[in-house]
Amino acid sequence: MAKPLRVEYPGAYYHVINRGNAGEKIFLRKRDKEKFLERMEGTVRILCIS
């Protein structure tokens, strides 16, 4: 069963977590993880500027 949606509001802090089922890897290659982190960084920059 899915968790209920979180209430969102301006200026709120959110926690992002990535985890594989049963401890499985979520990134197959090192570059996959690097790309994910680059995109997260870009998103944070956009959100912090606006």
N, CA, C and O atoms as a Tripos MOL2 file, in Angstrom:
@<TRIPOS>MOLECULE
protein
  200   199    50     0     0
PROTEIN
NO_CHARGES

@<TRIPOS>ATOM
      1 N           0.8350   -1.1740    0.0000 N.3       1 MET1
      2 CA          0.0000    0.0000    0.0000 C.3       1 MET1
      3 C           0.8870    1.2470    0.0000 C.2       1 MET1
      4 O           1.8560    1.3280    0.7550 O.2       1 MET1
      5 N           0.5570    2.1940   -0.8320 N.am      2 ALA2
      6 CA          1.3390    3.4250   -0.9480 C.3       2 ALA2
      7 C           1.0770    4.3510    0.2330 C.2       2 ALA2
      8 O           0.0010    4.3470    0.8310 O.2       2 ALA2
      9 N           2.0960    5.1410    0.5480 N.am      3 LYS3
     10 CA          1.9410    6.1390    1.6030 C.3       3 LYS3
     11 C           1.0630    7.2770    1.0920 C.2       3 LYS3
     12 O           1.0450    7.5460   -0.1090 O.2       3 LYS3
     13 N           0.3400    7.9450    1.9770 N.am      4 PRO4
     14 CA         -0.4420    9.1120    1.5380 C.3       4 PRO4
     15 C           0.5000   10.2220    1.0700 C.2       4 PRO4
     16 O           1.6380   10.3110    1.5290 O.2       4 PRO4
     17 N           0.0240   11.0550    0.1670 N.am      5 LEU5
     18 CA          0.8350   12.1490   -0.3550 C.3       5 LEU5
     19 C           1.1470   13.1450    0.7500 C.2       5 LEU5
     20 O           0.3240   13.4110    1.6260 O.2       5 LEU5
     21 N           2.3370   13.6800    0.6870 N.am      6 ARG6
     22 CA          2.8040   14.6570    1.6610 C.3       6 ARG6
     23 C           2.2190   16.0350    1.3330 C.2       6 ARG6
     24 O           2.0850   16.3930    0.1620 O.2       6 ARG6
     25 N           1.8840   16.7820    2.3370 N.am      7 VAL7
     26 CA          1.4190   18.1530    2.1390 C.3       7 VAL7
     27 C           2.6180   18.9900    1.7200 C.2       7 VAL7
     28 O           3.6770   18.9250    2.3450 O.2       7 VAL7
     29 N           2.4520   19.7730    0.6680 N.am      8 GLU8
     30 CA          3.5360   20.6220    0.1760 C.3       8 GLU8
     31 C           3.2050   22.0830    0.4250 C.2       8 GLU8
     32 O           2.0520   22.4980    0.3090 O.2       8 GLU8
     33 N           4.2310   22.8630    0.7690 N.am      9 TYR9
     34 CA          4.0370   24.2930    0.9420 C.3       9 TYR9
     35 C           5.3550   25.0100    0.6770 C.2       9 TYR9
     36 O           6.4200   24.4170    0.8430 O.2       9 TYR9
     37 N           5.3020   26.2770    0.2670 N.am     10 PRO10
     38 CA          6.5180   27.0350   -0.0540 C.3      10 PRO10
     39 C           7.4670   27.1020    1.1440 C.2      10 PRO10
     40 O           7.0410   27.2960    2.2820 O.2      10 PRO10
     41 N           8.7460   26.9380    0.8660 N.am     11 GLY11
     42 CA          9.7590   27.0350    1.8980 C.3      11 GLY11
     43 C           9.9580   25.7710    2.7220 C.2      11 GLY11
     44 O          10.7820   25.7470    3.6360 O.2      11 GLY11
     45 N           9.2130   24.7310    2.4040 N.am     12 ALA12
     46 CA          9.3250   23.4810    3.1600 C.3      12 ALA12
     47 C          10.6030   22.7390    2.7770 C.2      12 ALA12
     48 O          11.1250   22.9140    1.6760 O.2      12 ALA12
     49 N          11.0980   21.9200    3.6810 N.am     13 TYR13
     50 CA         12.2440   21.0660    3.4240 C.3      13 TYR13
     51 C          11.7400   19.6490    3.2060 C.2      13 TYR13
     52 O          10.8270   19.1900    3.8920 O.2      13 TYR13
     53 N          12.3480   18.9580    2.2370 N.am     14 TYR14
     54 CA         11.9420   17.5850    1.9340 C.3      14 TYR14
     55 C          13.1690   16.6980    1.9090 C.2      14 TYR14
     56 O          14.2710   17.1460    1.5920 O.2      14 TYR14
     57 N          12.9690   15.4590    2.2410 N.am     15 HIS15
     58 CA         14.0420   14.4650    2.2780 C.3      15 HIS15
     59 C          13.8690   13.5350    1.0780 C.2      15 HIS15
     60 O          12.7890   12.9830    0.8660 O.2      15 HIS15
     61 N          14.9280   13.3630    0.3010 N.am     16 VAL16
     62 CA         14.8950   12.4710   -0.8530 C.3      16 VAL16
     63 C          15.6890   11.2260   -0.5080 C.2      16 VAL16
     64 O          16.8110   11.3180   -0.0100 O.2      16 VAL16
     65 N          15.1140   10.0700   -0.7680 N.am     17 ILE17
     66 CA         15.8030    8.8170   -0.4690 C.3      17 ILE17
     67 C          15.6540    7.8760   -1.6600 C.2      17 ILE17
     68 O          14.5820    7.7640   -2.2550 O.2      17 ILE17
     69 N          16.7260    7.2190   -1.9850 N.am     18 ASN18
     70 CA         16.7170    6.1900   -3.0270 C.3      18 ASN18
     71 C          17.2230    4.9090   -2.4050 C.2      18 ASN18
     72 O          18.2690    4.8820   -1.7580 O.2      18 ASN18
     73 N          16.4700    3.8600   -2.6090 N.am     19 ARG19
     74 CA         16.8660    2.5980   -2.0160 C.3      19 ARG19
     75 C          16.2490    1.4830   -2.8540 C.2      19 ARG19
     76 O          15.0850    1.5620   -3.2480 O.2      19 ARG19
     77 N          17.0300    0.4570   -3.1210 N.am     20 GLY20
     78 CA         16.5280   -0.6750   -3.8770 C.3      20 GLY20
     79 C          15.7560   -1.6370   -2.9900 C.2      20 GLY20
     80 O          15.9900   -1.7060   -1.7830 O.2      20 GLY20
     81 N          14.8460   -2.3670   -3.5840 N.am     21 ASN21
     82 CA         14.1130   -3.3840   -2.8440 C.3      21 ASN21
     83 C          15.0650   -4.4720   -2.3840 C.2      21 ASN21
     84 O          15.9120   -4.9260   -3.1540 O.2      21 ASN21
     85 N          14.9330   -4.8900   -1.1450 N.am     22 ALA22
     86 CA         15.7420   -5.9750   -0.5780 C.3      22 ALA22
     87 C          17.2390   -5.7100   -0.7200 C.2      22 ALA22
     88 O          18.0230   -6.6390   -0.9120 O.2      22 ALA22
     89 N          17.6280   -4.4450   -0.6250 N.am     23 GLY23
     90 CA         19.0420   -4.1040   -0.6970 C.3      23 GLY23
     91 C          19.6470   -4.1540   -2.0830 C.2      23 GLY23
     92 O          20.8690   -4.0960   -2.2220 O.2      23 GLY23
     93 N          18.8130   -4.2610   -3.1240 N.am     24 GLU24
     94 CA         19.3330   -4.3170   -4.4950 C.3      24 GLU24
     95 C          19.9220   -2.9640   -4.8830 C.2      24 GLU24
     96 O          19.5110   -1.9220   -4.3740 O.2      24 GLU24
     97 N          20.8890   -3.0020   -5.7920 N.am     25 LYS25
     98 CA         21.4880   -1.7730   -6.3110 C.3      25 LYS25
     99 C          20.4510   -1.0160   -7.1340 C.2      25 LYS25
    100 O          19.6170   -1.6210   -7.8080 O.2      25 LYS25
    101 N          20.5120    0.3080   -7.0720 N.am     26 ILE26
    102 CA         19.6080    1.1050   -7.9040 C.3      26 ILE26
    103 C          20.3470    1.7520   -9.0730 C.2      26 ILE26
    104 O          19.7210    2.2250  -10.0220 O.2      26 ILE26
    105 N          21.6610    1.7720   -9.0050 N.am     27 PHE27
    106 CA         22.4710    2.2900  -10.1050 C.3      27 PHE27
    107 C          23.3270    1.1410  -10.6250 C.2      27 PHE27
    108 O          24.0740    0.5220   -9.8680 O.2      27 PHE27
    109 N          23.2150    0.8640  -11.9070 N.am     28 LEU28
    110 CA         23.9570   -0.2510  -12.4890 C.3      28 LEU28
    111 C          25.4070    0.1040  -12.7720 C.2      28 LEU28
    112 O          26.2920   -0.7490  -12.6950 O.2      28 LEU28
    113 N          25.6480    1.3810  -13.1010 N.am     29 ARG29
    114 CA         27.0100    1.8340  -13.4000 C.3      29 ARG29
    115 C          27.3090    3.0910  -12.5970 C.2      29 ARG29
    116 O          26.3960    3.8030  -12.1790 O.2      29 ARG29
    117 N          28.5760    3.3540  -12.3880 N.am     30 LYS30
    118 CA         29.0000    4.5540  -11.6590 C.3      30 LYS30
    119 C          28.4590    5.8040  -12.3400 C.2      30 LYS30
    120 O          28.0320    6.7450  -11.6700 O.2      30 LYS30
    121 N          28.4760    5.8140  -13.6640 N.am     31 ARG31
    122 CA         28.0000    6.9890  -14.4140 C.3      31 ARG31
    123 C          26.5100    7.2290  -14.1790 C.2      31 ARG31
    124 O          26.0720    8.3790  -14.1780 O.2      31 ARG31
    125 N          25.7300    6.1810  -13.9820 N.am     32 ASP32
    126 CA         24.3000    6.3480  -13.6920 C.3      32 ASP32
    127 C          24.1140    7.1490  -12.4070 C.2      32 ASP32
    128 O          23.2840    8.0560  -12.3450 O.2      32 ASP32
    129 N          24.8860    6.8080  -11.3930 N.am     33 LYS33
    130 CA         24.8070    7.5180  -10.1160 C.3      33 LYS33
    131 C          25.2660    8.9630  -10.2760 C.2      33 LYS33
    132 O          24.6550    9.8740   -9.7170 O.2      33 LYS33
    133 N          26.3260    9.1760  -11.0280 N.am     34 GLU34
    134 CA         26.8330   10.5270  -11.2480 C.3      34 GLU34
    135 C          25.7910   11.3960  -11.9450 C.2      34 GLU34
    136 O          25.5890   12.5480  -11.5620 O.2      34 GLU34
    137 N          25.1280   10.8520  -12.9650 N.am     35 LYS35
    138 CA         24.0990   11.6020  -13.6910 C.3      35 LYS35
    139 C          22.9350   11.9500  -12.7760 C.2      35 LYS35
    140 O          22.4100   13.0620  -12.8280 O.2      35 LYS35
    141 N          22.5330   11.0030  -11.9400 N.am     36 PHE36
    142 CA         21.4530   11.2510  -10.9900 C.3      36 PHE36
    143 C          21.8210   12.4140  -10.0660 C.2      36 PHE36
    144 O          21.0190   13.3230   -9.8530 O.2      36 PHE36
    145 N          23.0350   12.3760   -9.5210 N.am     37 LEU37
    146 CA         23.4650   13.4230   -8.6010 C.3      37 LEU37
    147 C          23.5660   14.7810   -9.2970 C.2      37 LEU37
    148 O          23.2490   15.8100   -8.7000 O.2      37 LEU37
    149 N          24.0070   14.7870  -10.5570 N.am     38 GLU38
    150 CA         24.0670   16.0370  -11.3250 C.3      38 GLU38
    151 C          22.6690   16.6210  -11.5020 C.2      38 GLU38
    152 O          22.4760   17.8290  -11.3660 O.2      38 GLU38
    153 N          21.7130   15.7770  -11.8020 N.am     39 ARG39
    154 CA         20.3380   16.2540  -11.9960 C.3      39 ARG39
    155 C          19.7360   16.7400  -10.6870 C.2      39 ARG39
    156 O          19.0090   17.7330  -10.6700 O.2      39 ARG39
    157 N          20.0290   16.0570   -9.6010 N.am     40 MET40
    158 CA         19.5410   16.5020   -8.2940 C.3      40 MET40
    159 C          20.1400   17.8620   -7.9470 C.2      40 MET40
    160 O          19.4440   18.7450   -7.4480 O.2      40 MET40
    161 N          21.4300   18.0220   -8.2150 N.am     41 GLU41
    162 CA         22.0880   19.2950   -7.9380 C.3      41 GLU41
    163 C          21.4420   20.4190   -8.7460 C.2      41 GLU41
    164 O          21.1920   21.5060   -8.2240 O.2      41 GLU41
    165 N          21.1750   20.1470  -10.0180 N.am     42 GLY42
    166 CA         20.5320   21.1500  -10.8670 C.3      42 GLY42
    167 C          19.1490   21.5240  -10.3570 C.2      42 GLY42
    168 O          18.7620   22.6920  -10.3810 O.2      42 GLY42
    169 N          18.4190   20.5380   -9.9030 N.am     43 THR43
    170 CA         17.0690   20.7910   -9.3740 C.3      43 THR43
    171 C          17.1510   21.6350   -8.1110 C.2      43 THR43
    172 O          16.3700   22.5700   -7.9350 O.2      43 THR43
    173 N          18.0770   21.3140   -7.2450 N.am     44 VAL44
    174 CA         18.2390   22.0930   -6.0030 C.3      44 VAL44
    175 C          18.6060   23.5320   -6.3340 C.2      44 VAL44
    176 O          18.0840   24.4640   -5.7210 O.2      44 VAL44
    177 N          19.4900   23.7170   -7.2890 N.am     45 ARG45
    178 CA         19.8790   25.0860   -7.6710 C.3      45 ARG45
    179 C          18.6720   25.8690   -8.1810 C.2      45 ARG45
    180 O          18.4830   27.0310   -7.8200 O.2      45 ARG45
    181 N          17.8620   25.2370   -9.0140 N.am     46 ILE46
    182 CA         16.6640   25.9020   -9.5600 C.3      46 ILE46
    183 C          15.7130   26.2660   -8.4330 C.2      46 ILE46
    184 O          15.1960   27.3830   -8.3900 O.2      46 ILE46
    185 N          15.4810   25.3370   -7.5280 N.am     47 LEU47
    186 CA         14.5350   25.5800   -6.4430 C.3      47 LEU47
    187 C          15.0260   26.6320   -5.4670 C.2      47 LEU47
    188 O          14.2270   27.3840   -4.9080 O.2      47 LEU47
    189 N          16.3250   26.6920   -5.2580 N.am     48 CYS48
    190 CA         16.8750   27.6590   -4.3100 C.3      48 CYS48
    191 C          16.9100   29.0720   -4.9000 C.2      48 CYS48
    192 O          16.8930   30.0560   -4.1610 O.2      48 CYS48
    193 N          16.9570   29.1660   -6.2080 N.am     49 ILE49
    194 CA         17.0040   30.4670   -6.8630 C.3      49 ILE49
    195 C          15.6120   31.0910   -6.9160 C.2      49 ILE49
    196 O          15.4680   32.3050   -6.7730 O.2      49 ILE49
    197 N          14.5900   30.2640   -7.1230 N.am     50 SER50
    198 CA         13.2380   30.8120   -7.2830 C.3      50 SER50
    199 C          12.5750   31.1820   -5.9900 C.2      50 SER50
    200 O          11.4370   31.6520   -5.9930 O.2      50 SER50
@<TRIPOS>BOND
     1     1     2 1
     2     2     3 1
     3     3     4 2
     4     3     5 am
     5     5     6 1
     6     6     7 1
     7     7     8 2
     8     7     9 am
     9     9    10 1
    10    10    11 1
    11    11    12 2
    12    11    13 am
    13    13    14 1
    14    14    15 1
    15    15    16 2
    16    15    17 am
    17    17    18 1
    18    18    19 1
    19    19    20 2
    20    19    21 am
    21    21    22 1
    22    22    23 1
    23    23    24 2
    24    23    25 am
    25    25    26 1
    26    26    27 1
    27    27    28 2
    28    27    29 am
    29    29    30 1
    30    30    31 1
    31    31    32 2
    32    31    33 am
    33    33    34 1
    34    34    35 1
    35    35    36 2
    36    35    37 am
    37    37    38 1
    38    38    39 1
    39    39    40 2
    40    39    41 am
    41    41    42 1
    42    42    43 1
    43    43    44 2
    44    43    45 am
    45    45    46 1
    46    46    47 1
    47    47    48 2
    48    47    49 am
    49    49    50 1
    50    50    51 1
    51    51    52 2
    52    51    53 am
    53    53    54 1
    54    54    55 1
    55    55    56 2
    56    55    57 am
    57    57    58 1
    58    58    59 1
    59    59    60 2
    60    59    61 am
    61    61    62 1
    62    62    63 1
    63    63    64 2
    64    63    65 am
    65    65    66 1
    66    66    67 1
    67    67    68 2
    68    67    69 am
    69    69    70 1
    70    70    71 1
    71    71    72 2
    72    71    73 am
    73    73    74 1
    74    74    75 1
    75    75    76 2
    76    75    77 am
    77    77    78 1
    78    78    79 1
    79    79    80 2
    80    79    81 am
    81    81    82 1
    82    82    83 1
    83    83    84 2
    84    83    85 am
    85    85    86 1
    86    86    87 1
    87    87    88 2
    88    87    89 am
    89    89    90 1
    90    90    91 1
    91    91    92 2
    92    91    93 am
    93    93    94 1
    94    94    95 1
    95    95    96 2
    96    95    97 am
    97    97    98 1
    98    98    99 1
    99    99   100 2
   100    99   101 am
   101   101   102 1
   102   102   103 1
   103   103   104 2
   104   103   105 am
   105   105   106 1
   106   106   107 1
   107   107   108 2
   108   107   109 am
   109   109   110 1
   110   110   111 1
   111   111   112 2
   112   111   113 am
   113   113   114 1
   114   114   115 1
   115   115   116 2
   116   115   117 am
   117   117   118 1
   118   118   119 1
   119   119   120 2
   120   119   121 am
   121   121   122 1
   122   122   123 1
   123   123   124 2
   124   123   125 am
   125   125   126 1
   126   126   127 1
   127   127   128 2
   128   127   129 am
   129   129   130 1
   130   130   131 1
   131   131   132 2
   132   131   133 am
   133   133   134 1
   134   134   135 1
   135   135   136 2
   136   135   137 am
   137   137   138 1
   138   138   139 1
   139   139   140 2
   140   139   141 am
   141   141   142 1
   142   142   143 1
   143   143   144 2
   144   143   145 am
   145   145   146 1
   146   146   147 1
   147   147   148 2
   148   147   149 am
   149   149   150 1
   150   150   151 1
   151   151   152 2
   152   151   153 am
   153   153   154 1
   154   154   155 1
   155   155   156 2
   156   155   157 am
   157   157   158 1
   158   158   159 1
   159   159   160 2
   160   159   161 am
   161   161   162 1
   162   162   163 1
   163   163   164 2
   164   163   165 am
   165   165   166 1
   166   166   167 1
   167   167   168 2
   168   167   169 am
   169   169   170 1
   170   170   171 1
   171   171   172 2
   172   171   173 am
   173   173   174 1
   174   174   175 1
   175   175   176 2
   176   175   177 am
   177   177   178 1
   178   178   179 1
   179   179   180 2
   180   179   181 am
   181   181   182 1
   182   182   183 1
   183   183   184 2
   184   183   185 am
   185   185   186 1
   186   186   187 1
   187   187   188 2
   188   187   189 am
   189   189   190 1
   190   190   191 1
   191   191   192 2
   192   191   193 am
   193   193   194 1
   194   194   195 1
   195   195   196 2
   196   195   197 am
   197   197   198 1
   198   198   199 1
   199   199   200 2
@<TRIPOS>SUBSTRUCTURE
     1 MET1         2 RESIDUE 1 A MET
     2 ALA2         6 RESIDUE 1 A ALA
     3 LYS3        10 RESIDUE 1 A LYS
     4 PRO4        14 RESIDUE 1 A PRO
     5 LEU5        18 RESIDUE 1 A LEU
     6 ARG6        22 RESIDUE 1 A ARG
     7 VAL7        26 RESIDUE 1 A VAL
     8 GLU8        30 RESIDUE 1 A GLU
     9 TYR9        34 RESIDUE 1 A TYR
    10 PRO10       38 RESIDUE 1 A PRO
    11 GLY11       42 RESIDUE 1 A GLY
    12 ALA12       46 RESIDUE 1 A ALA
    13 TYR13       50 RESIDUE 1 A TYR
    14 TYR14       54 RESIDUE 1 A TYR
    15 HIS15       58 RESIDUE 1 A HIS
    16 VAL16       62 RESIDUE 1 A VAL
    17 ILE17       66 RESIDUE 1 A ILE
    18 ASN18       70 RESIDUE 1 A ASN
    19 ARG19       74 RESIDUE 1 A ARG
    20 GLY20       78 RESIDUE 1 A GLY
    21 ASN21       82 RESIDUE 1 A ASN
    22 ALA22       86 RESIDUE 1 A ALA
    23 GLY23       90 RESIDUE 1 A GLY
    24 GLU24       94 RESIDUE 1 A GLU
    25 LYS25       98 RESIDUE 1 A LYS
    26 ILE26      102 RESIDUE 1 A ILE
    27 PHE27      106 RESIDUE 1 A PHE
    28 LEU28      110 RESIDUE 1 A LEU
    29 ARG29      114 RESIDUE 1 A ARG
    30 LYS30      118 RESIDUE 1 A LYS
    31 ARG31      122 RESIDUE 1 A ARG
    32 ASP32      126 RESIDUE 1 A ASP
    33 LYS33      130 RESIDUE 1 A LYS
    34 GLU34      134 RESIDUE 1 A GLU
    35 LYS35      138 RESIDUE 1 A LYS
    36 PHE36      142 RESIDUE 1 A PHE
    37 LEU37      146 RESIDUE 1 A LEU
    38 GLU38      150 RESIDUE 1 A GLU
    39 ARG39      154 RESIDUE 1 A ARG
    40 MET40      158 RESIDUE 1 A MET
    41 GLU41      162 RESIDUE 1 A GLU
    42 GLY42      166 RESIDUE 1 A GLY
    43 THR43      170 RESIDUE 1 A THR
    44 VAL44      174 RESIDUE 1 A VAL
    45 ARG45      178 RESIDUE 1 A ARG
    46 ILE46      182 RESIDUE 1 A ILE
    47 LEU47      186 RESIDUE 1 A LEU
    48 CYS48      190 RESIDUE 1 A CYS
    49 ILE49      194 RESIDUE 1 A ILE
    50 SER50      198 RESIDUE 1 A SER
